[in-house]
């Protein structure tokens, strides 16, 4: 990194990206690596996908590691913390990491009147409760001056029927992020939210396969298209770079200007 290249991440930094084996998480992990960070990424069931992303990161000249994690398993967070500590010591000779990107997610859709308690609880455990308590457990491992980046959604600003529960969890994450920024300020740890609009990935493939959906969303977007994963990863990398050091407690919507 040259003295004036603030868009890059300072040397020696390590990021943890949950759900980094596919979709937006994969792109975030790769963009962080391109900006200069080593990356630990988690996967839930598809170990091979995680290892493939790690190999790509190593091909960029950065260090990479993969760890299994089910963010909904609150009882498993201490075991994950132990595995993370072991990976940090064995691969990097460190006791801490620098950037926590809470990205892992699931998709459940139902009209409000038919939303089930089981689906609600699934969304709660992954998108809010899991993020809350995983971040709490990992706080001792986040280095002074580190960064927390939480993912939200454009759906906290605009409404699409069938996504009330999902959007509500993300709304909770946006409030939590402000509290993290306030309470972790003495450690110089920033906390921000990136809120994507509709992004075409394997995570959203089923929705985009419905006739006319992609065209409708493109027409509602100021830039005239739906988003792709490359539109998001760079925003996260910016927040972890020297250029993003003074951004704190903010919701950054990366949506191309949809539903203005």
Backbone torsions as a table, in degrees:
resi	resn	phi	psi	omega
1	UNK	NA	124.6	177.8
2	UNK	-75.8	159.2	-174.9
3	UNK	-55.7	-30.9	-176.0
4	UNK	-103.0	5.2	-176.2
5	UNK	-89.4	75.9	-175.4
6	UNK	-75.9	-10.1	-179.8
7	UNK	-77.2	-12.5	-179.8
8	UNK	-94.5	160.2	178.5
9	UNK	-88.4	137.4	-178.0
10	UNK	-57.7	145.4	-177.9
11	UNK	-59.0	148.1	174.0
12	UNK	84.7	7.5	-178.4
13	UNK	-85.8	152.5	179.7
14	UNK	-129.3	131.3	177.7
15	UNK	-111.5	145.3	170.4
16	UNK	-113.1	119.6	-178.7
17	UNK	-116.7	113.4	177.4
18	UNK	-78.8	143.1	-177.1
19	UNK	63.8	38.1	-174.9
20	UNK	-88.9	9.9	-175.4
21	UNK	-91.3	-9.8	-175.6
22	UNK	-157.5	168.5	172.8
23	UNK	55.7	-138.5	-179.4
24	UNK	-62.3	-37.7	-179.4
25	UNK	-60.0	-41.3	177.2
26	UNK	-61.1	-45.8	-179.4
27	UNK	-65.3	-41.1	177.9
28	UNK	-59.4	-46.6	-179.8
29	UNK	-59.4	-44.1	-178.8
30	UNK	-68.9	-39.1	179.2
31	UNK	-67.2	-37.8	175.5
32	UNK	-62.5	-41.3	178.6
33	UNK	-64.4	-43.0	179.0
34	UNK	-62.4	-30.5	179.7
35	UNK	-82.1	-8.9	173.5
36	UNK	120.0	3.8	-177.6
37	UNK	-96.3	143.5	164.2
38	UNK	-75.3	157.4	-171.5
39	UNK	-138.0	131.9	165.9
40	UNK	-107.0	123.4	-179.5
41	UNK	-120.5	149.0	180.0
42	UNK	-109.7	154.3	174.3
43	UNK	-135.2	157.6	178.9
44	UNK	-96.3	-51.2	-177.5
45	UNK	-129.6	-26.7	-171.6
46	UNK	-97.7	80.1	-176.8
47	UNK	-60.6	-39.5	-177.2
48	UNK	-62.7	-38.5	177.9
49	UNK	-63.9	-42.0	177.5
50	UNK	-62.3	-43.0	179.5
51	UNK	-65.2	-34.2	178.1
52	UNK	-65.9	-40.8	177.2
53	UNK	-65.9	-41.9	178.2
54	UNK	-59.6	-39.4	178.4
55	UNK	-64.2	-39.1	176.5
56	UNK	-61.8	-42.3	179.4
57	UNK	-62.5	-44.6	178.4
58	UNK	-64.3	-31.7	175.7
59	UNK	-65.7	-20.8	176.1
60	UNK	-87.5	1.9	178.4
61	UNK	87.7	14.1	179.7
62	UNK	-111.4	157.4	176.4
63	UNK	-77.8	147.8	-178.6
64	UNK	-147.1	150.8	176.4
65	UNK	-148.4	151.0	176.6
66	UNK	-121.4	142.1	178.3
67	UNK	-138.3	140.8	175.8
68	UNK	-75.6	142.1	178.7
69	UNK	-158.9	128.4	168.9
70	UNK	-108.5	103.5	-174.0
71	UNK	-63.9	-21.6	179.2
72	UNK	-76.1	-15.6	-178.6
73	UNK	-87.1	84.7	-176.5
74	UNK	-59.8	-36.9	-179.4
75	UNK	-67.4	-16.9	-178.5
76	UNK	-92.8	3.3	-173.3
77	UNK	-68.7	-34.3	-179.8
78	UNK	-68.0	-38.3	177.0
79	UNK	-64.4	-41.2	177.8
80	UNK	-63.6	-41.8	178.4
81	UNK	-58.0	-41.4	178.3
82	UNK	-64.1	-40.9	178.0
83	UNK	-65.4	-39.2	178.4
84	UNK	-64.4	-43.9	177.9
85	UNK	-59.7	-41.3	178.7
86	UNK	-63.9	-42.4	178.9
87	UNK	-64.4	-41.1	179.5
88	UNK	-63.2	-42.9	-179.3
89	UNK	-68.8	-46.2	-172.8
90	UNK	-73.5	-36.4	-174.9
91	UNK	-94.6	-34.8	-174.4
92	UNK	-118.2	-9.1	-177.3
93	UNK	64.6	32.8	-177.1
94	UNK	-123.9	160.8	176.5
95	UNK	-107.6	0.9	-175.1
96	UNK	-145.8	166.5	170.5
97	UNK	-129.9	173.3	-167.0
98	UNK	-108.7	-36.5	-173.3
99	UNK	-127.7	126.0	174.3
100	UNK	-108.7	118.4	178.0
101	UNK	-112.3	106.0	179.1
102	UNK	-84.9	94.3	-172.9
103	UNK	-115.0	-26.6	-171.9
104	UNK	-55.2	139.2	-178.7
105	UNK	-158.9	166.6	174.3
106	UNK	-132.0	166.6	-177.9
107	UNK	-123.8	121.7	174.6
108	UNK	-133.7	128.1	-176.8
109	UNK	-126.8	138.0	174.9
110	UNK	-168.4	141.9	172.8
111	UNK	-55.2	148.9	-175.4
112	UNK	-51.7	-42.9	-174.8
113	UNK	-71.0	-14.0	179.8
114	UNK	-114.5	4.4	179.9
115	UNK	-66.2	130.9	-176.6
116	UNK	-94.8	157.5	177.3
117	UNK	-64.4	-35.8	-180.0
118	UNK	-63.2	-45.1	178.6
119	UNK	-66.2	-39.8	177.2
120	UNK	-57.6	-46.6	-178.4
121	UNK	-66.2	-36.7	176.2
122	UNK	-59.5	-47.5	179.5
123	UNK	-64.5	-42.2	179.1
124	UNK	-59.4	-47.3	-174.5
125	UNK	-67.5	-32.9	-179.6
126	UNK	-85.4	-50.4	-167.3
127	UNK	-88.5	-20.8	179.5
128	UNK	-126.5	-62.0	-177.8
129	UNK	-59.3	-43.3	179.5
130	UNK	-62.8	-44.4	178.6
131	UNK	-63.8	-43.8	-178.9
132	UNK	-56.4	-53.6	-172.1
133	UNK	-82.3	-27.0	173.5
134	UNK	-66.8	-45.1	178.3
135	UNK	-60.8	-42.3	177.8
136	UNK	-59.0	-45.6	-178.3
137	UNK	-65.0	-34.5	-174.9
138	UNK	-90.3	-5.4	-177.9
139	UNK	-52.8	-41.3	-180.0
140	UNK	-63.8	-18.4	-178.0
141	UNK	-95.6	-9.7	179.8
142	UNK	-82.5	126.9	-175.1
143	UNK	-67.5	153.0	172.4
144	UNK	-56.1	136.9	-177.8
145	UNK	78.1	15.4	-178.8
146	UNK	-79.2	-174.8	-178.1
147	UNK	-134.1	142.0	169.6
148	UNK	-118.3	127.5	177.0
149	UNK	-123.4	117.8	177.7
150	UNK	-103.4	144.7	177.3
151	UNK	-98.8	135.0	177.2
152	UNK	-121.7	-140.4	-177.0
153	UNK	-160.8	152.9	172.5
154	UNK	-61.2	-18.5	-177.2
155	UNK	-68.7	-7.1	171.7
156	UNK	-81.7	-12.5	176.9
157	UNK	-102.9	-41.7	177.5
158	UNK	-120.4	163.6	-173.0
159	UNK	-118.2	134.5	171.9
160	UNK	-125.4	122.7	-176.7
161	UNK	-53.0	142.2	177.9
162	UNK	99.4	-5.6	-173.8
163	UNK	-123.5	24.5	-176.4
164	UNK	-60.4	-45.8	-177.2
165	UNK	-67.9	-46.8	179.3
166	UNK	-57.1	-50.0	-177.5
167	UNK	-65.2	-34.3	179.2
168	UNK	-63.4	-40.3	177.6
169	UNK	-63.4	-39.1	-179.9
170	UNK	-70.5	-33.2	173.7
171	UNK	-61.3	-39.2	176.8
172	UNK	-63.5	-38.8	178.3
173	UNK	-62.6	-37.7	-179.7
174	UNK	-65.5	-38.6	175.8
175	UNK	-67.9	-45.3	178.8
176	UNK	-56.1	-40.2	-176.8
177	UNK	-60.7	-38.6	178.1
178	UNK	-64.6	-39.5	178.5
179	UNK	-67.5	-38.5	176.1
180	UNK	-60.8	-44.3	179.9
181	UNK	-60.1	-42.4	-179.1
182	UNK	-68.2	-48.3	-172.9
183	UNK	-77.0	-25.1	-179.1
184	UNK	-97.9	1.3	178.0
185	UNK	-53.6	-41.7	179.1
186	UNK	-60.1	-22.4	176.0
187	UNK	-94.4	6.3	-179.6
188	UNK	60.2	30.3	175.7
189	UNK	-95.7	123.0	177.1
190	UNK	-89.9	155.3	176.3
191	UNK	-138.3	125.3	-178.2
192	UNK	-138.6	164.3	178.5
193	UNK	-118.4	134.1	168.1
194	UNK	-107.5	124.9	-175.9
195	UNK	-115.8	95.5	178.2
196	UNK	-70.8	150.3	164.4
197	UNK	-83.1	-161.9	178.5
198	UNK	-61.0	124.0	-178.5
199	UNK	-122.9	131.3	-178.6
200	UNK	-85.7	102.5	176.1
201	UNK	-139.1	-178.3	175.9
202	UNK	-64.8	-24.2	178.8
203	UNK	-66.9	-34.0	-176.3
204	UNK	-108.9	8.9	-173.7
205	UNK	-54.4	-44.0	-176.6
206	UNK	-60.1	-40.6	180.0
207	UNK	-66.5	-41.9	-177.3
208	UNK	-72.9	-15.7	179.5
209	UNK	-76.7	-16.0	176.9
210	UNK	-68.8	134.1	-175.0
211	UNK	-57.1	128.1	174.2
212	UNK	86.0	-9.8	-176.4
213	UNK	-64.1	-49.7	-177.4
214	UNK	-61.7	-43.3	-179.2
215	UNK	-64.6	-40.8	179.1
216	UNK	-62.0	-47.6	-178.1
217	UNK	-64.7	-38.4	178.2
218	UNK	-61.8	-40.0	-179.6
219	UNK	-68.8	-26.0	179.8
220	UNK	-87.1	-0.4	-176.1
221	UNK	-106.8	131.4	-175.9
222	UNK	-56.7	-35.5	-178.5
223	UNK	-87.3	1.3	167.2
224	UNK	78.7	20.2	176.7
225	UNK	-155.1	167.5	171.8
226	UNK	-85.4	164.3	-177.4
227	UNK	-80.2	159.9	172.8
228	UNK	-126.3	164.5	-174.1
229	UNK	-57.3	-35.5	-179.5
230	UNK	-62.6	-16.2	178.6
231	UNK	-76.3	-14.8	-171.7
232	UNK	-109.8	-43.2	-174.2
233	UNK	-56.4	-37.6	-179.4
234	UNK	-67.5	-29.6	177.6
235	UNK	-66.5	-42.5	177.3
236	UNK	-64.1	-43.9	178.9
237	UNK	-60.5	-39.7	176.8
238	UNK	-58.2	-45.3	-178.2
239	UNK	-64.5	-22.9	178.4
240	UNK	-94.4	-4.7	-178.0
241	UNK	-88.0	173.1	175.3
242	UNK	-63.3	-31.7	-179.9
243	UNK	-65.4	-25.2	-177.3
244	UNK	-98.0	11.1	-170.9
245	UNK	-66.1	-22.4	-176.4
246	UNK	-103.2	5.3	176.4
247	UNK	-89.7	122.2	-175.2
248	UNK	-150.4	140.5	177.1
249	UNK	62.0	31.7	-175.9
250	UNK	-111.3	148.9	170.3
251	UNK	-102.8	114.5	179.7
252	UNK	-106.7	110.5	178.4
253	UNK	-88.4	124.5	177.5
254	UNK	-114.1	87.7	-171.5
255	UNK	-133.7	2.8	-177.6
256	UNK	71.1	7.3	-179.2
257	UNK	82.3	54.7	-179.1
258	UNK	-88.3	145.5	176.4
259	UNK	52.2	50.3	178.0
260	UNK	-82.6	NA	NA
